């Protein structure tokens, strides 16, 4: 006989269906009652070596941020990367961040010194415009991680969900 017996499969599926029918309403009730905490934003003072990168894009007319007539980032705009307040290209971002990390490693006493004290490893904080295309953000993350930074985070504006 070459037919597959599907009775055990159907039995297992019916048991899973019953479990989900019981578990989903309980999970929904507990999620609705959950309140997200709101924290005051504080500037990090423990790592002065953190690298801050801002990402934006040109507007629909091709005007860059900071120029007169700029109307905000457009999803069809070209990427604009700023290291501090200085506009840089992707290659310059890689070179500058690599050289900066290399200087930090040498000042700390080599890679082994940073491995022994992970708090000395600098982080990268990315501040991006809401309308910046993901390709700009992903390209920046790629360049930063290629330069050797292991930790990349995002800076956001905290919003009180209860307000």
C-alpha positions in Angstrom: 0.0 0.0 0.0 1.6 3.3 -1.1 -0.9 5.8 0.3 0.1 8.1 3.2 -2.0 7.9 6.3 -3.1 11.5 7.0 -5.2 10.7 10.1 -2.3 11.5 12.6 -1.6 14.8 10.8 -5.3 15.8 11.0 -5.4 14.9 14.7 -2.3 17.1 15.5 -3.7 20.0 13.5 -7.0 19.8 15.4 -5.2 19.8 18.7 -3.1 22.8 17.7 -6.2 24.6 16.5 -7.9 24.1 19.9 -4.8 25.3 21.7 -4.6 28.5 19.6 -8.3 29.1 20.1 -7.8 29.1 23.9 -4.4 30.9 24.0 -5.1 33.9 21.6 -7.8 35.6 23.6 -5.7 35.4 26.8 -2.7 36.9 25.0 -4.8 39.7 23.5 -6.2 40.7 26.9 -2.7 40.8 28.5 -1.3 42.9 25.6 -4.1 45.5 25.8 -3.4 46.0 29.5 0.3 46.5 29.1 1.6 50.1 29.5 4.9 51.0 27.9 7.3 53.0 30.1 8.3 56.5 29.2 11.8 57.6 30.0 13.4 61.0 30.0 16.1 61.2 27.3 19.5 61.8 28.7 22.7 62.4 26.9 25.2 59.6 27.3 28.3 60.8 29.3 30.1 57.5 29.6 31.5 57.3 26.1 32.8 60.6 24.6 34.2 58.7 21.7 30.8 57.8 20.2 30.4 58.7 16.6 27.2 60.6 15.5 26.1 60.3 11.9 23.1 62.2 10.5 21.4 60.9 7.4 18.9 62.8 5.2 18.0 63.1 1.5 17.4 65.9 -1.0 13.9 67.1 -1.4 11.8 66.5 -4.5 13.5 69.4 -6.3 17.0 68.1 -5.5 17.8 70.7 -2.9 20.0 69.6 0.0 19.3 70.2 3.7 20.5 73.6 4.8 20.1 75.2 1.4 17.4 77.9 0.9 14.1 76.4 -0.3 14.7 72.9 1.2 11.2 71.4 1.8 12.2 68.2 3.6 13.6 64.8 2.7 12.0 63.0 -0.2 11.9 59.2 -0.6 13.1 59.8 -4.2 15.9 62.1 -3.2 19.6 61.5 -3.1 21.3 60.4 0.1 23.1 63.0 2.2 25.4 61.8 5.0 26.8 64.1 7.7 29.6 63.3 10.1 28.9 65.8 12.8 27.9 68.9 10.7 30.2 68.0 7.8 28.7 66.5 4.7 30.6 63.4 3.5 30.4 60.8 0.8 30.2 57.1 1.5 33.9 56.6 0.8 34.8 59.6 3.1 32.5 58.2 5.8 34.4 54.9 5.7 37.8 56.5 5.6 37.1 59.0 8.4 35.4 56.5 10.7 38.1 53.9 10.1 40.9 56.4 10.9 39.0 57.6 14.0 38.5 54.0 15.3 42.1 53.2 14.6 43.3 56.2 16.6 41.0 55.2 19.5 42.3 51.6 19.5 45.9 52.8 19.5 45.2 55.3 22.3 43.6 52.5 24.4 46.7 50.3 24.0 45.6 48.0 21.2 42.7 45.7 20.4 43.3 43.5 23.4 42.8 46.5 25.8 39.4 47.1 24.3 38.4 43.5 24.5 39.4 43.5 28.2 37.2 46.6 28.8 34.3 46.6 26.4 33.0 49.9 27.8 35.8 51.6 26.0 34.6 50.4 22.6 32.9 53.4 20.9 29.4 53.2 19.4 27.9 54.8 16.4 24.6 56.7 16.8 22.7 57.4 13.6 20.2 60.2 13.4 18.0 59.9 10.4 15.2 61.9 8.8 11.8 60.1 8.9 11.5 60.4 5.1 15.1 59.2 4.3 15.0 56.2 2.0 16.1 53.0 3.6 18.9 52.5 1.0 20.6 55.6 2.6 20.4 54.2 6.1 21.5 50.7 5.1 24.4 52.0 3.1 25.6 54.1 6.0 25.3 51.1 8.4 27.3 49.0 5.9 30.1 51.6 5.7 30.3 52.0 9.4 30.4 48.3 10.2 33.0 47.8 7.4 35.1 50.4 9.1 35.1 48.2 12.2 32.5 49.7 14.6 30.6 46.7 16.2 27.7 48.6 17.7 25.3 50.8 15.6 22.3 52.4 17.2 19.6 55.0 16.3 18.8 58.3 17.9 15.1 59.1 18.0 12.9 61.6 19.6 11.1 60.1 22.6 7.3 60.6 22.4 5.0 60.1 25.3 2.4 57.5 24.0 -0.1 58.7 26.7 0.0 62.4 25.6 
